[in-house]
Amino acid sequence: MEKIAVVDYGMSNLHSVISALNAVSNDRQIIEVCQRAEDIDNADRVVFPGQGAAADCMKQIQACALVPVLKK
């Protein structure tokens, strides 16, 4: 099964993202909300949800220590 990691850095509307992914996914995909770098790194695909306050989002991403894994 393919794992799709949805990055949870504490600032996005994850409910809407998960709903959209569930609407277009099939039985071969597992959609998982992830906060830990190792979970994101082990995913086949990564969804990085955004929102309008990019500067605030980057501060939160840095606080969660997710910059290295997201760059990878």
Order of alpha helices (4+ residues) and beta strands (2+ residues): beta-alpha-beta-alpha-beta-alpha-alpha
